[in-house]
């Protein structure tokens, strides 16, 4: 028997279907669940975090610029932008992963937030100058430098292995990104862009990208580094924020994070709510199901709700848990099924615009095929008889936003904003409920 809470969430999604652009094949109802129709946040007021990652490399092939965050309407509906990524270098210091994109590239008037091109000889150009302009246009918006990422976490373990290393890494991060002392520019040229640091070490104490340094001490060293970075951020500016991106799997949580202690140093943490299944597996599944599916044949049954419960049971404060949602789908090809394709065998990853097995929401929304929705797990998927895509759309995000309110959590985080459409449909669905 389903719990009443699950029925309540299913109803929250159902009543919102008519108010968002739902693809053919999905059911619809009559109204949108708004902030006044859901449980009050324990802090009161419009205090939900609405975070989105902006990827620095999106300005290249994807042709997605800081200006697009504004013109889509997303900027007005966000509280935080996490700029991805800064790297930890082999010498244990903070460095830019792409100085050209970050502050060297001259931005044209057409690509500029305020319509003014970067002038010849000005110190700060690139994405950082555009983020500064975006903040000027939206004064309540915070921008954090996200440190690490899947391919940028190789040397985290070495850098924080000693007190001296932790102090040096924290000082270099504050100097580079908060004080704005960018290489080959006058001191302070990058000041005023970032309002804090987001730690995206993937993963302390457990396997991440091939070649990452891992040691058992990572778990405690992460706690110590978060505390040291918090101390140095406070010394720089008491308003600087510190956040972290944390994994979904319980095994990775327990291998790498002293949850209760780490959260004491963080303003909030964004927790992984996607890649729960993906095209690295030989059968289809849900990318980011909200609730556990009892029909899931996998030995470990992941869900957003399970991850949230795992953090709560380990001492994380509910109001500091910000739930990650995807602006992309996971896809499989060679899927043979007489039904809807779910949990069916596949031959490999489906073709995607930027990488095999993944596709942006804005492209998935227009793909042909039959769409299926399960209100009791908070999922939607597309199956055309060969390709299977699991993703989130505005309706499924209404359900996740309702869950966040009902559980008294801190808000939502989207990876990544360039996957949303030109009308910011995903961002808008979250904003409808989380404000």
C-alpha positions as CSV (number, residue, x, y, z in Angstrom):
1,X,0.0,0.0,0.0
2,X,1.4,3.4,-0.9
3,X,1.9,5.9,1.8
4,X,-0.4,9.0,1.9
5,X,2.6,11.2,1.4
6,X,3.2,9.5,-2.0
7,X,-0.4,10.1,-3.0
8,X,-0.1,13.7,-1.9
9,X,2.9,14.2,-4.2
10,X,1.2,12.4,-7.0
11,X,-1.7,14.8,-6.7
12,X,0.6,17.8,-6.6
13,X,2.0,16.7,-10.0
14,X,-1.3,15.9,-11.5
15,X,-2.9,19.2,-10.7
16,X,0.1,21.0,-12.3
17,X,0.1,19.2,-15.6
18,X,-2.2,21.6,-17.4
19,X,-0.2,24.6,-16.5
20,X,3.0,23.5,-18.1
21,X,4.0,22.4,-21.6
22,X,3.4,18.7,-21.3
23,X,4.3,16.6,-24.4
24,X,1.7,14.6,-26.3
25,X,0.8,11.4,-24.5
26,X,0.8,12.8,-20.9
27,X,-2.3,13.4,-18.9
28,X,-3.3,16.9,-17.7
29,X,-5.4,18.5,-14.9
30,X,-6.5,22.0,-14.0
31,X,-4.3,24.0,-11.7
32,X,-0.7,24.8,-10.5
33,X,0.4,24.0,-7.0
34,X,1.7,27.4,-5.8
35,X,3.6,28.5,-2.7
36,X,0.3,29.3,-0.9
37,X,-1.1,25.9,-1.7
38,X,1.7,23.9,-0.1
39,X,3.2,23.5,3.4
40,X,5.0,26.6,4.7
41,X,8.8,26.5,4.8
42,X,9.9,26.4,8.4
43,X,11.9,29.5,8.0
44,X,8.9,31.4,6.5
45,X,9.0,33.7,3.6
46,X,10.7,33.3,0.2
47,X,13.8,31.5,1.5
48,X,14.1,28.6,-0.7
49,X,17.4,28.3,-2.6
50,X,17.0,28.0,-6.4
51,X,20.5,27.1,-7.6
52,X,21.7,26.5,-11.2
53,X,25.1,25.6,-12.5
54,X,26.5,27.6,-15.4
55,X,29.2,25.7,-17.3
56,X,32.1,27.8,-18.4
57,X,32.6,25.7,-21.6
58,X,29.0,26.2,-22.7
59,X,30.1,29.4,-24.5
60,X,31.9,27.2,-27.2
61,X,30.0,24.6,-29.1
62,X,26.8,24.9,-27.1
63,X,26.8,28.7,-27.8
64,X,25.2,29.4,-24.3
65,X,26.3,32.6,-22.7
66,X,25.7,34.4,-19.4
67,X,23.3,36.7,-21.3
68,X,21.1,33.7,-22.1
69,X,20.5,33.2,-18.3
70,X,19.0,36.7,-18.3
71,X,17.1,36.7,-21.6
72,X,15.4,33.4,-20.9
73,X,14.0,34.8,-17.7
74,X,16.0,32.3,-15.5
75,X,18.1,34.9,-13.8
76,X,15.1,36.5,-12.2
77,X,14.0,33.2,-10.8
78,X,17.3,32.0,-9.3
79,X,19.0,32.8,-6.0
80,X,22.4,31.3,-6.8
81,X,24.5,30.5,-9.9
82,X,27.3,28.0,-9.4
83,X,30.1,28.6,-11.9
84,X,31.6,25.4,-13.0
85,X,34.5,24.8,-12.6
86,X,37.7,25.9,-10.9
87,X,40.4,23.4,-10.5
88,X,42.7,22.2,-7.7
89,X,46.2,22.1,-9.2
90,X,48.9,19.5,-8.5
91,X,50.7,22.0,-6.3
92,X,47.6,22.3,-4.0
93,X,46.4,25.7,-5.2
94,X,43.2,27.0,-6.8
95,X,43.6,27.7,-10.5
96,X,41.3,28.5,-13.4
97,X,40.3,25.6,-15.6
98,X,40.0,28.0,-18.6
99,X,41.3,31.5,-18.2
100,X,40.2,32.4,-21.7
101,X,36.6,31.7,-21.0
102,X,36.8,33.0,-17.4
103,X,38.3,36.5,-17.9
104,X,40.3,36.8,-21.1
105,X,37.8,36.4,-23.9
106,X,36.5,39.7,-25.2
107,X,32.6,39.6,-25.2
108,X,30.8,41.2,-28.1
109,X,27.8,43.6,-27.6
110,X,25.5,40.9,-29.0
111,X,26.6,38.4,-26.3
112,X,26.8,40.9,-23.4
113,X,24.3,41.1,-20.6
114,X,24.0,44.9,-20.9
115,X,24.5,45.1,-24.7
116,X,27.9,46.7,-24.2
117,X,31.0,45.0,-25.7
118,X,34.2,44.5,-23.7
119,X,36.5,47.5,-24.5
120,X,40.0,47.0,-25.7
121,X,42.4,47.1,-22.8
122,X,39.9,46.5,-20.0
123,X,41.2,44.2,-17.3
124,X,38.2,41.9,-16.7
125,X,36.6,40.3,-19.7
126,X,34.9,36.9,-20.4
127,X,32.3,35.1,-18.3
128,X,33.4,36.7,-15.0
129,X,32.7,40.2,-16.3
130,X,29.3,39.0,-17.6
131,X,28.5,37.5,-14.3
132,X,29.3,40.8,-12.6
133,X,27.0,42.5,-15.0
134,X,24.3,39.9,-14.4
135,X,24.5,40.5,-10.6
136,X,24.2,44.3,-11.2
137,X,21.0,43.7,-13.0
138,X,19.7,41.2,-10.4
139,X,21.1,42.4,-7.1
140,X,19.8,39.5,-5.0
141,X,21.6,36.9,-7.1
142,X,24.6,35.2,-5.6
143,X,27.4,33.6,-7.7
144,X,29.7,30.9,-6.3
145,X,32.8,29.4,-7.8
146,X,32.4,25.7,-7.9
147,X,35.7,23.9,-7.2
148,X,36.5,20.5,-8.7
149,X,33.9,18.6,-10.7
150,X,34.2,15.1,-12.2
151,X,37.4,15.8,-14.1
152,X,38.8,18.5,-11.8
153,X,39.0,16.6,-8.5
154,X,42.2,14.6,-9.1
155,X,44.4,16.5,-6.6
156,X,41.9,17.4,-3.9
157,X,43.0,14.5,-1.7
158,X,46.7,15.6,-1.8
159,X,45.9,19.3,-1.3
160,X,43.9,18.8,2.0
161,X,46.0,16.0,3.5
162,X,47.8,18.2,6.0
163,X,46.9,21.3,8.0
164,X,49.4,23.3,6.0
165,X,47.9,22.1,2.7
166,X,44.4,22.9,3.8
167,X,45.4,26.4,4.8
168,X,47.2,27.0,1.6
169,X,44.4,25.8,-0.6
170,X,41.8,27.9,1.2
171,X,44.0,31.0,1.0
172,X,44.6,30.5,-2.7
173,X,40.9,30.1,-3.3
174,X,40.0,33.2,-1.4
175,X,42.8,35.1,-3.1
176,X,42.0,34.1,-6.6
177,X,38.2,34.0,-6.6
178,X,37.0,36.2,-3.7
179,X,39.7,38.9,-3.6
180,X,39.9,38.6,-7.4
181,X,43.7,38.5,-7.7
182,X,43.7,37.0,-11.2
183,X,47.0,36.1,-12.9
184,X,48.6,38.8,-15.1
185,X,45.9,41.4,-14.1
186,X,46.1,44.2,-11.6
187,X,45.3,43.0,-8.0
188,X,41.6,42.8,-7.3
189,X,40.5,42.9,-11.0
190,X,38.1,40.0,-10.4
191,X,36.7,41.2,-7.1
192,X,33.0,41.4,-6.7
193,X,32.2,38.5,-9.0
194,X,31.9,35.6,-6.5
195,X,30.1,35.5,-3.3
196,X,31.6,32.3,-2.0
197,X,32.9,28.8,-2.9
198,X,31.0,25.6,-3.8
199,X,33.0,22.4,-3.1
200,X,32.5,19.8,-5.8
201,X,35.0,17.1,-4.8
202,X,34.0,13.9,-6.6
203,X,34.6,11.9,-4.4
204,X,36.4,11.9,-1.0
205,X,37.4,8.4,-0.1
206,X,35.8,6.7,-3.0
207,X,36.1,6.2,-6.7
208,X,35.5,9.2,-9.1
209,X,37.1,9.9,-12.4
210,X,39.9,7.6,-13.4
211,X,43.2,8.7,-11.9
212,X,41.8,10.6,-9.0
213,X,43.9,10.4,-5.8
214,X,41.9,8.7,-3.0
215,X,42.9,7.9,0.5
216,X,40.9,6.8,3.6
217,X,41.7,10.0,5.4
218,X,39.7,12.0,2.8
219,X,36.6,11.7,4.9
220,X,38.0,13.6,7.9
221,X,40.2,15.8,5.8
222,X,37.1,17.1,3.9
223,X,35.5,18.1,7.2
224,X,38.7,19.9,8.3
225,X,39.1,21.6,5.0
226,X,35.5,22.8,5.0
227,X,36.1,24.3,8.5
228,X,39.3,26.0,7.4
229,X,37.8,27.4,4.3
230,X,34.8,28.6,6.3
231,X,37.2,30.4,8.7
232,X,39.1,32.1,5.9
233,X,35.9,33.1,4.0
234,X,34.6,34.7,7.2
235,X,37.8,36.6,7.7
236,X,37.5,37.9,4.1
237,X,33.8,38.8,4.3
238,X,31.3,37.5,6.8
239,X,28.7,37.3,4.0
240,X,30.7,34.9,1.9
241,X,29.0,31.5,1.5
242,X,30.3,28.0,1.5
243,X,28.4,25.1,-0.1
244,X,29.1,21.6,-1.3
245,X,27.8,19.1,-3.9
246,X,27.3,15.7,-2.2
247,X,26.6,12.2,-3.7
248,X,23.5,10.1,-3.9
249,X,24.8,6.7,-3.1
250,X,24.9,5.8,0.6
251,X,28.2,4.0,0.1
252,X,29.8,7.2,-1.1
253,X,28.3,9.2,1.6
254,X,29.7,6.9,4.3
255,X,33.1,6.6,2.6
256,X,33.7,10.4,2.2
257,X,31.6,12.6,4.5
258,X,31.2,13.2,8.2
259,X,27.7,14.5,7.5
260,X,26.8,16.2,10.8
261,X,30.2,17.9,11.1
262,X,30.5,19.0,7.5
263,X,27.1,20.6,7.5
264,X,28.1,22.8,10.4
265,X,30.5,24.5,8.1
266,X,28.2,24.8,5.1
267,X,25.4,27.3,4.4
268,X,23.8,24.5,2.5
269,X,24.6,21.4,0.4
270,X,23.3,20.4,-3.0
271,X,22.7,16.6,-3.1
272,X,22.8,14.6,-6.3
273,X,19.3,13.8,-7.6
274,X,20.3,12.5,-11.0
275,X,22.4,9.9,-12.7
276,X,20.7,7.4,-10.4
277,X,20.7,5.2,-13.5
278,X,22.4,5.8,-16.9
279,X,23.6,4.5,-20.2
280,X,26.7,2.9,-18.5
281,X,24.2,0.2,-17.5
282,X,22.9,-2.5,-19.9
283,X,19.2,-1.9,-19.1
284,X,17.1,1.2,-18.9
285,X,16.1,3.0,-15.7
286,X,15.2,6.3,-14.2
287,X,17.7,9.2,-14.3
288,X,16.3,10.9,-11.2
289,X,13.1,9.3,-9.8
290,X,11.7,11.2,-6.9
291,X,10.4,8.1,-5.0
292,X,11.5,4.5,-5.0
293,X,10.0,2.2,-7.6
294,X,9.0,-1.1,-6.2
295,X,9.2,-2.6,-9.7
296,X,12.9,-1.6,-10.0
297,X,14.8,-4.9,-10.5
298,X,18.2,-3.5,-9.4
299,X,19.6,-4.8,-6.1
300,X,20.0,-1.2,-4.9
301,X,16.9,0.9,-5.5
302,X,17.9,4.6,-5.7
303,X,15.6,7.6,-5.5
304,X,15.8,11.3,-4.5
305,X,13.7,10.5,-1.4
306,X,16.1,7.7,-0.3
307,X,19.1,10.1,-0.7
308,X,17.4,12.8,1.3
309,X,16.5,10.3,4.1
310,X,20.1,9.1,4.1
311,X,21.4,12.6,4.8
312,X,18.7,13.3,7.4
313,X,19.5,10.1,9.3
314,X,23.2,11.1,9.4
315,X,22.5,14.4,10.9
316,X,22.0,16.9,8.1
317,X,19.6,19.7,8.9
318,X,16.6,19.5,6.5
319,X,16.7,23.2,5.7
320,X,20.3,22.9,4.5
321,X,19.5,20.1,2.0
322,X,19.1,21.4,-1.6
323,X,17.9,18.8,-4.0
324,X,19.6,18.4,-7.4
325,X,17.5,18.1,-10.5
326,X,18.6,17.4,-14.1
327,X,18.1,19.6,-17.1
328,X,19.1,16.6,-19.3
329,X,18.2,13.0,-19.8
330,X,19.9,9.7,-19.8
331,X,19.3,7.6,-22.9
332,X,19.8,4.0,-24.2
333,X,19.5,2.6,-27.7
334,X,18.7,-0.9,-28.9
335,X,16.0,-1.2,-26.4
336,X,13.6,-4.1,-27.1
337,X,10.4,-4.2,-25.2
338,X,6.8,-5.1,-25.8
339,X,5.8,-2.5,-23.2
340,X,7.0,1.0,-22.3
341,X,10.7,0.2,-22.4
342,X,11.3,0.7,-18.7
343,X,13.9,-1.7,-17.2
344,X,14.4,-3.3,-20.6
345,X,17.7,-4.5,-22.0
346,X,19.7,-2.1,-24.2
347,X,22.7,-2.4,-26.5
348,X,24.3,0.9,-25.5
349,X,24.0,4.6,-25.0
350,X,21.6,6.6,-27.3
351,X,23.1,9.2,-29.6
352,X,23.2,12.7,-28.0
353,X,24.2,16.2,-29.2
354,X,27.2,16.5,-27.0
355,X,27.8,13.1,-25.6
356,X,26.5,9.6,-26.1
357,X,23.8,8.7,-23.6
358,X,22.9,12.3,-22.6
359,X,20.7,14.9,-24.1
360,X,19.5,18.4,-23.0
361,X,15.9,18.8,-21.9
362,X,15.4,21.5,-24.6
363,X,16.1,18.9,-27.3
364,X,14.3,16.0,-25.6
365,X,11.1,18.1,-25.4
366,X,10.7,17.9,-29.1
367,X,11.8,14.4,-29.8
368,X,9.2,12.1,-31.4
369,X,8.0,9.0,-29.6
370,X,5.6,8.0,-26.9
371,X,5.9,9.6,-23.4
372,X,5.0,7.8,-20.2
373,X,4.5,9.2,-16.8
374,X,4.4,7.5,-13.4
375,X,3.0,9.9,-10.8
376,X,3.9,7.6,-7.9
377,X,7.6,7.7,-8.6
378,X,7.6,11.2,-10.1
379,X,9.1,10.2,-13.4
380,X,8.6,10.7,-17.2
381,X,10.3,8.9,-20.0
382,X,10.3,8.7,-23.8
383,X,10.3,5.4,-25.8
384,X,10.2,5.2,-29.5
385,X,10.6,1.4,-29.9
386,X,14.4,1.6,-30.0
387,X,15.6,4.6,-28.0
388,X,14.7,5.2,-24.3
389,X,15.2,8.6,-22.6
390,X,14.6,9.2,-18.9
391,X,14.5,12.9,-18.0
392,X,12.6,15.6,-16.1
393,X,10.1,18.0,-17.6
394,X,8.2,20.9,-16.0
395,X,5.5,18.7,-14.6
396,X,7.8,16.2,-12.9
397,X,9.8,19.2,-11.4
398,X,6.5,20.5,-10.0
399,X,6.3,17.3,-8.1
400,X,9.9,17.5,-6.9
401,X,9.4,21.1,-5.8
402,X,6.3,20.1,-3.9
403,X,8.3,17.4,-2.2
404,X,11.0,19.9,-1.2
405,X,8.3,22.1,0.4
406,X,6.5,19.3,2.1
407,X,9.7,17.9,3.6
408,X,10.9,21.3,4.8
409,X,14.1,21.2,2.7
410,X,16.3,24.0,1.5
411,X,15.5,24.3,-2.2
412,X,16.5,23.0,-5.6
413,X,19.6,22.9,-7.7
414,X,19.8,22.4,-11.5
415,X,22.6,20.8,-13.5
416,X,22.9,22.7,-15.7
417,X,21.1,25.8,-16.9
418,X,22.1,25.5,-20.5
419,X,19.9,22.4,-20.8
420,X,16.8,24.4,-20.1
421,X,14.8,25.8,-23.0
422,X,14.8,29.4,-24.2
423,X,11.7,30.1,-22.0
424,X,13.4,28.7,-18.9
425,X,10.5,26.2,-18.6
426,X,12.3,24.0,-16.0
427,X,13.5,26.9,-13.9
428,X,10.0,28.4,-14.0
429,X,8.4,25.2,-12.8
430,X,10.6,25.1,-9.8
431,X,10.1,28.9,-9.1
432,X,6.3,28.4,-9.2
433,X,6.5,26.4,-6.0
434,X,9.9,27.3,-4.4
435,X,9.6,31.0,-3.6
